[in-house]
Amino acid sequence: MSSTPTPSKTPERIVVSAADLPVYCPGPDAPLWRIHPRTYIEVLKSGVAKCQYCGTEYVLREGDHPHSHEQAGIRL
């Protein structure tokens, strides 16, 4: 029996918070068999985005919004 994990056929779904931004894939805890070139995932526009390499779906936690300069009272 091999000790190498078998890749899942179903892409993983990861819920992220505003504190996790910017989101990139593969994440720091990704197993070695899942490593691919790092790509940044744009979850702010629709709240959901998929990695173009592995299909992992990233979902922005419901009701969680990143703090912008304007929200903090800072105008540029």
C-alpha positions in Angstrom: 0.0 0.0 0.0 1.3 3.4 -0.9 1.6 6.2 1.7 0.9 8.8 -1.0 -2.6 10.3 -0.5 -5.0 9.9 -3.4 -6.2 13.2 -4.7 -9.9 13.9 -4.2 -12.0 14.1 -7.3 -14.3 16.6 -5.6 -12.6 20.1 -5.3 -12.3 21.4 -1.8 -14.4 24.3 -0.5 -12.7 26.8 1.8 -14.5 29.6 3.7 -12.3 32.6 4.1 -12.7 35.8 6.1 -11.7 39.4 5.4 -8.7 38.8 7.6 -7.5 36.1 5.2 -7.3 38.5 2.2 -5.6 38.4 -0.1 -6.5 34.8 -0.8 -4.1 32.6 -2.8 -4.0 29.0 -3.8 -2.4 26.7 -2.9 -2.7 27.8 0.7 0.1 27.3 3.3 -1.4 24.1 4.6 -1.8 22.4 1.2 -0.4 18.9 0.9 2.6 18.4 -1.4 0.5 16.4 -4.0 -1.7 19.5 -4.4 1.0 22.0 -5.1 0.7 24.1 -8.3 1.9 27.6 -9.2 0.6 30.2 -6.8 -2.4 32.1 -8.0 -4.4 34.9 -6.3 -8.1 34.3 -5.9 -10.5 37.2 -6.4 -13.3 36.6 -3.9 -14.4 40.1 -3.3 -16.4 40.7 -6.5 -18.9 37.8 -6.2 -18.0 36.3 -2.8 -17.1 33.0 -4.5 -14.1 32.1 -6.8 -12.4 29.0 -8.0 -8.7 28.2 -8.4 -8.0 27.8 -12.1 -5.5 25.0 -11.4 -7.1 22.7 -8.9 -10.7 23.8 -8.8 -10.7 24.6 -5.1 -13.6 26.9 -4.3 -13.0 29.9 -2.0 -16.1 31.5 -0.4 -16.0 34.8 1.5 -17.7 34.2 4.9 -21.3 35.6 4.8 -21.5 39.1 6.2 -17.8 39.5 6.3 -16.5 42.6 4.4 -12.9 43.8 4.2 -12.2 47.2 5.7 -11.5 49.8 3.1 -9.8 53.2 3.6 -13.1 54.9 3.3 -14.7 52.7 6.0 -11.9 53.5 8.3 -12.4 57.2 7.8 -9.3 57.7 5.7 -9.7 59.5 2.4 -7.0 59.2 -0.3 
